[in-house]
């Protein structure tokens, strides 16, 4: 999407060029096609050249062994850069491009956050790397996700492969035939899955695919789309937390919380609470009781007086203990916890947040 903003900026600066024709109703709803023109593919190849990492067909005889099933590709051919050329591209260009991305998205939201028009998420593929995991090989696309918020906030990130996007598309088509009929998706290829041209075209197509899904309220609130954005990060963060890798887990919990905040719709009945529990546990284990208490306090605000919610007593107990450690007032939460225990709604002592995280099944 940042490339689209730059495209508009270039047109605005070209004072001697003719204005663009007004788009029809269908074009307003879906402003871009998921199929790329040749010049778009070439420009995107150049933008991603510093971050793409893959081998050319001459270097790797198994070029077309990507785990996608064979089939025709709907993307038109173009003059994209070859895989070998992209591999030789100097890294500083890609680094400069990724550094510009955050500033471009932040500037866009800074200018538009006070408007009355509902703001959509912006998506940008910042890197696409070939992963060899014998016997399979696939491309992992990393997308920056930027939504409304402070202009200095860094974009959240997700990393997905073609099969993840394809599964999302298939599930949504099955549930929402009408809205999905107008949304394009790059079909599978028989060969040349790892060339710079194919990767660049798919990168742009995935950006537009997610943007189009976000433009339709019925699809934006679909559980499958929420799962696509959040569930892999939550599962990985839970696994790292349970094995004691708290610093690595903390980054994933924070990214998952930012994604849920930007999506603006519940990604599951208890997922925000699970995320806050993960953040609180990691901050506590990393000797940051202030942040751990803030996460517990935020969770208690979300819970309100949901009795007997399984997370209520553990968050109350954590808040009491952290408040005592920091020398802060704990009387209100202490009274709430005592009330639950006297009513027989929670054991004495209640389970810890870490125990809940270990037992929680994320599906």
C-alpha positions as MATLAB code, in Angstrom:
seq = 'XXXXXXXXXXXXXXXXXXXXXXXXXXXXXXXXXXXXXXXXXXXXXXXXXXXXXXXXXXXXXXXXXXXXXXXXXXXXXXXXXXXXXXXXXXXXXXXXXXXXXXXXXXXXXXXXXXXXXXXXXXXXXXXXXXXXXXXXXXXXXXXXXXXXXXXXXXXXXXXXXXXXXXXXXXXXXXXXXXXXXXXXXXXXXXXXXXXXXXXXXXXXXXXXXXXXXXXXXXXXXXXXXXXXXXXXXXXXXXXXXXXXXXXXXXXXXXXXXXXXXXXXXXXXXXXXXXXXXXXXXXXXXXXXXXXXXXXXXXXXXXXXXXXXXXXXXXXXXXXXXXXXXXXXXXXXXXXXXXXXXXXXXXXXXXXXXXXXXXXXXXX';
ca = [
       0.000    0.000    0.000;
       2.911    2.356    0.581;
       3.836    1.931   -3.068;
       0.324    3.026   -3.966;
       0.716    6.177   -1.856;
       3.981    6.991   -3.605;
       2.276    6.459   -6.967;
      -0.388    9.007   -6.055;
       2.233   11.432   -4.800;
       4.077   11.275   -8.113;
       0.836   12.053   -9.976;
       0.097   14.971   -7.668;
       3.548   16.462   -8.264;
       3.260   16.121  -12.053;
       1.404   19.401  -12.613;
       1.510   19.148  -16.407;
      -0.005   15.623  -16.515;
      -3.695   14.949  -17.170;
      -5.924   13.995  -14.240;
      -7.089   10.423  -13.791;
     -10.571    9.453  -14.822;
     -13.141    8.970  -12.096;
     -13.634    5.370  -11.051;
     -16.995    3.640  -11.078;
     -18.793    2.228   -8.055;
     -17.062   -1.118   -8.306;
     -13.664    0.525   -8.535;
     -14.409    2.567   -5.436;
     -15.099   -0.529   -3.419;
     -12.039   -2.377   -4.687;
      -9.658    0.350   -5.884;
      -7.002   -2.022   -7.170;
      -6.986   -5.400   -8.840;
      -5.011   -8.233   -7.302;
      -3.487   -8.828  -10.709;
      -0.410   -6.726  -11.423;
       0.523   -4.750  -14.470;
       4.015   -5.201  -15.827;
       5.297   -1.853  -14.613;
       3.917   -2.476  -11.105;
       5.700   -5.815  -10.925;
       8.954   -4.297  -12.090;
       8.746   -1.491   -9.549;
       7.952   -3.866   -6.723;
      10.820   -6.148   -7.679;
      13.157   -3.183   -7.390;
      11.667   -2.155   -4.041;
      12.030   -5.638   -2.589;
      15.368   -6.461   -4.202;
      17.386   -5.739   -1.083;
      15.295   -8.008    1.127;
      14.492  -10.921   -1.188;
      16.683  -13.942   -0.594;
      16.478  -16.828   -3.020;
      18.393  -18.768   -5.633;
      17.825  -18.763   -9.364;
      16.620  -21.729  -11.408;
      20.139  -22.330  -12.731;
      21.527  -22.628   -9.205;
      18.798  -24.895   -7.830;
      17.278  -27.714   -9.890;
      14.402  -28.037   -7.384;
      13.127  -24.531   -8.101;
       9.541  -25.643   -8.617;
       9.208  -27.920   -5.573;
       7.238  -25.363   -3.579;
       4.611  -27.030   -1.395;
       1.765  -25.446   -3.425;
      -0.070  -27.825   -5.740;
       0.588  -27.401   -9.439;
      -1.884  -25.380  -11.466;
      -2.280  -22.467  -13.870;
      -1.291  -19.001  -12.737;
      -3.613  -16.065  -13.364;
      -0.865  -13.468  -13.023;
       0.231  -11.877  -16.310;
       3.810  -12.104  -17.428;
       6.100   -9.101  -17.111;
       9.683   -7.933  -17.161;
      10.456   -8.508  -13.471;
      13.979   -8.932  -12.225;
      15.346  -12.464  -12.255;
      16.115  -14.319   -9.016;
      19.840  -14.130   -9.746;
      19.712  -10.358  -10.230;
      17.767   -9.878   -7.010;
      20.278  -11.964   -5.109;
      23.086   -9.687   -6.332;
      21.235   -6.487   -5.401;
      23.043   -4.455   -2.737;
      21.457   -4.850    0.734;
      21.541   -1.095    1.548;
      18.761   -0.459   -1.009;
      16.443   -2.908    0.746;
      17.342   -1.527    4.151;
      16.572    2.007    3.005;
      13.269    0.808    1.572;
      12.191   -0.884    4.798;
      13.190    2.184    6.838;
      11.112    4.408    4.552;
       8.092    2.140    4.959;
       7.365    2.968    8.595;
       7.735    6.700    7.962;
       5.426    6.586    4.930;
       2.719    4.705    6.814;
       3.087    6.926    9.881;
       2.806   10.091    7.764;
      -0.327    8.707    6.105;
      -2.033    7.966    9.423;
      -0.914   11.299   10.892;
      -2.694   13.122    8.062;
      -5.828   10.951    8.069;
      -6.458   10.072   11.714;
      -8.640   13.147   12.306;
     -10.935   12.472    9.358;
     -14.468   11.132    9.735;
     -13.894    8.381    7.152;
     -13.377    4.921    8.728;
      -9.688    4.126    8.578;
      -8.497    0.840    7.126;
      -5.379   -1.100    7.886;
      -2.446   -0.684    5.543;
      -0.402   -3.698    4.441;
       3.095   -3.791    2.949;
       5.292   -6.786    2.115;
       8.672   -5.764    3.518;
      10.563   -8.964    2.717;
      10.061  -12.297    0.990;
      12.542  -15.080    1.610;
      12.861  -18.603    0.313;
      12.876  -21.113    3.165;
      14.327  -24.562    2.566;
      12.845  -27.103    4.941;
      13.612  -30.475    3.295;
      11.853  -32.011    1.562;
       9.828  -28.830    0.942;
      10.759  -25.289   -0.040;
       8.542  -22.220    0.151;
       8.528  -18.414    0.169;
       7.876  -16.692    3.494;
       6.279  -13.245    3.045;
       6.698  -10.741    5.887;
       4.039   -8.024    5.982;
       3.960   -4.817    7.984;
       0.505   -4.005    9.331;
      -0.240   -0.379   10.218;
      -3.482    0.893   11.695;
      -4.733    3.966   13.555;
      -2.623    4.944   16.526;
       0.285    7.136   17.614;
       2.329    8.292   14.616;
       5.566    6.981   16.182;
       4.241    3.440   16.611;
       6.117    0.812   14.627;
       3.983   -1.409   12.366;
       3.050   -4.850   13.611;
       4.386   -7.718   11.531;
       3.203  -11.121   10.375;
       5.023  -13.761    8.320;
       2.942  -16.066    6.147;
       3.502  -18.413    3.207;
       1.423  -18.830    0.068;
      -0.430  -21.835    1.510;
      -1.584  -19.702    4.484;
      -3.053  -17.068    2.167;
      -4.580  -19.761   -0.031;
      -6.222  -21.491    2.960;
      -7.686  -18.174    4.125;
      -9.052  -17.484    0.641;
     -10.579  -20.964    0.376;
     -12.242  -20.763    3.816;
     -13.698  -17.318    3.164;
     -14.967  -18.372   -0.265;
     -16.795  -21.269    1.318;
     -18.479  -19.033    3.917;
     -18.980  -15.772    1.993;
     -19.573  -16.601   -1.661;
     -21.183  -13.253   -2.495;
     -18.599  -10.823   -1.050;
     -15.673  -13.024   -2.100;
     -16.790  -13.156   -5.746;
     -15.326   -9.679   -6.352;
     -11.972  -10.366   -4.676;
      -9.093  -11.699   -6.761;
      -6.406  -14.070   -5.566;
      -3.158  -15.175   -7.295;
      -3.632  -18.758   -8.401;
      -1.023  -21.482   -8.152;
       1.789  -21.852  -10.655;
       3.199  -24.945  -12.300;
       6.733  -23.516  -12.530;
       8.895  -20.479  -11.632;
       7.570  -20.060   -8.109;
      10.870  -18.627   -6.853;
      11.736  -15.995   -9.449;
      11.849  -12.330   -8.462;
       9.010  -11.623  -10.881;
       6.640  -14.169   -9.319;
       7.531  -13.160   -5.770;
       7.073   -9.457   -6.536;
       3.712  -10.034   -8.216;
       2.460  -12.208   -5.385;
       3.687   -9.704   -2.797;
       1.627   -6.937   -4.362;
      -1.339   -9.279   -4.848;
      -1.281  -10.300   -1.172;
      -1.217   -6.633   -0.091;
      -4.273   -5.906   -2.228;
      -6.027   -9.126   -1.211;
      -5.852   -8.222    2.491;
      -6.832   -4.612    1.776;
      -9.914   -5.757   -0.118;
     -10.910   -8.103    2.718;
     -10.585   -5.237    5.197;
     -12.794   -3.043    2.985;
     -15.827   -5.349    3.408;
     -17.274   -5.284    6.973;
     -18.718   -8.791    6.651;
     -15.267  -10.163    5.817;
     -13.356   -7.886    8.180;
     -15.160   -9.443   11.159;
     -14.819  -13.047    9.945;
     -13.190  -15.358   12.540;
     -10.984  -16.938    9.864;
      -9.445  -13.558    9.040;
      -8.867  -12.871   12.741;
      -7.192  -16.282   13.068;
      -4.984  -15.562   10.051;
      -3.597  -12.406   11.654;
      -3.238  -13.465   15.280;
      -3.365  -17.205   15.942;
       0.118  -18.277   14.688;
       1.790  -15.551   16.780;
      -0.182  -16.506   19.900;
       0.689  -20.182   19.578;
       4.382  -19.453   19.096;
       4.424  -16.993   22.009;
       2.670  -19.528   24.254;
       5.214  -22.213   23.351;
       8.178  -19.922   24.063;
       6.701  -18.781   27.383;
       6.077  -22.339   28.565;
       9.695  -23.275   27.772;
      11.108  -20.268   29.643;
      12.242  -18.201   26.637;
      10.610  -15.081   28.024;
      12.464  -12.398   26.075;
      11.680  -14.014   22.724;
       8.100  -14.643   23.818;
       7.644  -11.044   24.978;
       8.240   -9.678   21.474;
       5.615  -12.052   20.046;
       3.044  -11.279   22.765;
       3.561   -7.525   22.186;
       3.191   -7.953   18.418;
       0.022  -10.049   18.892;
      -1.463   -7.413   21.198;
      -0.717   -4.676   18.674;
      -2.353   -6.724   15.916;
      -5.490   -7.256   17.994;
      -5.634   -3.555   18.843;
      -5.304   -2.578   15.176;
      -7.876   -5.100   13.984;
     -10.389   -3.400   16.257;
     -12.603   -6.486   16.539;
     -12.362   -9.400   18.999;
     -10.068  -12.142   17.696;
     -11.651  -14.672   20.053;
     -13.507  -14.477   23.359;
     -10.403  -14.845   25.556;
      -7.490  -14.063   23.239;
      -6.929  -10.508   24.507;
      -6.838  -11.909   28.052;
      -4.431  -14.676   27.032;
      -2.211  -12.063   25.374;
      -2.207   -9.843   28.462;
      -1.476  -12.859   30.645;
       1.507  -13.703   28.440;
       2.768  -10.131   28.603;
       2.357  -10.011   32.388;
       4.185  -13.310   32.903;
       7.099  -12.336   30.639;
       7.487   -8.877   32.171;
       7.437  -10.395   35.647;
      10.023  -13.055   34.789;
      12.222  -10.378   33.191;
      12.105   -8.306   36.409;
       9.791   -5.574   35.147;
       6.997   -5.589   37.760;
       5.665   -2.184   36.704;
       4.813   -3.361   33.183;
       3.492   -6.668   34.531;
       1.132   -4.794   36.877;
      -0.016   -2.512   34.037;
      -0.927   -5.577   31.954;
      -2.843   -7.089   34.886;
      -4.683   -3.822   35.409;
      -5.661   -3.642   31.734;
      -6.932   -7.224   31.871;
      -9.036   -6.464   34.963;
     -10.598   -3.536   33.109;
     -11.520   -5.870   30.238;
     -12.932   -8.446   32.630;
     -15.006   -5.983   34.637;
     -17.067   -8.144   37.002;
     -17.251  -11.303   34.889;
     -17.714  -13.839   37.633;
     -16.648  -16.607   37.678;
     -14.321  -16.062   34.689;
     -11.295  -18.382   34.987;
      -8.864  -15.494   34.377;
     -10.371  -13.143   36.969;
      -8.833  -14.579   40.156;
      -5.349  -15.134   38.655;
      -5.202  -11.540   37.400;
      -6.440  -10.265   40.790;
      -3.800  -12.330   42.601;
      -1.056  -11.078   40.248;
      -2.192   -7.468   40.659;
      -2.194   -7.769   44.477;
       1.274   -9.329   44.573;
       2.790   -6.836   42.091;
       1.185   -3.869   43.855;
       2.656   -5.032   47.164;
       6.072   -5.393   45.525;
       5.881   -1.874   44.090;
       4.467   -0.332   47.260;
       1.172    0.627   45.558;
      -2.405    0.477   46.816;
      -3.783   -3.062   46.581;
      -6.854   -2.835   48.838;
      -9.505   -2.854   46.107;
      -8.166   -5.857   44.187;
      -7.392   -7.651   47.443;
     -11.016   -7.215   48.530;
     -12.253   -8.528   45.162;
     -10.057  -11.598   45.424;
     -11.178  -12.265   48.991;
     -14.825  -11.970   47.923;
     -14.304  -14.602   45.206;
     -12.587  -16.955   47.640;
     -15.298  -16.580   50.289;
     -17.961  -17.327   47.679;
     -16.102  -20.504   46.713;
     -15.597  -19.273   43.131;
     -11.832  -19.784   43.125;
      -9.423  -22.044   44.998;
      -7.077  -20.762   47.700;
      -4.573  -19.843   46.398;
      -5.861  -19.296   42.822;
      -3.895  -20.683   39.860;
      -1.128  -18.443   38.581;
      -1.214  -16.760   35.181;
       1.628  -18.977   33.997;
      -0.320  -22.109   34.960;
      -3.295  -20.860   32.962;
      -1.090  -20.164   29.940;
       0.314  -23.705   30.019;
      -3.166  -25.216   30.142;
      -4.819  -22.835   27.629;
      -5.683  -24.412   24.273;
      -5.473  -21.893   21.422;
      -7.727  -22.952   18.559;
];
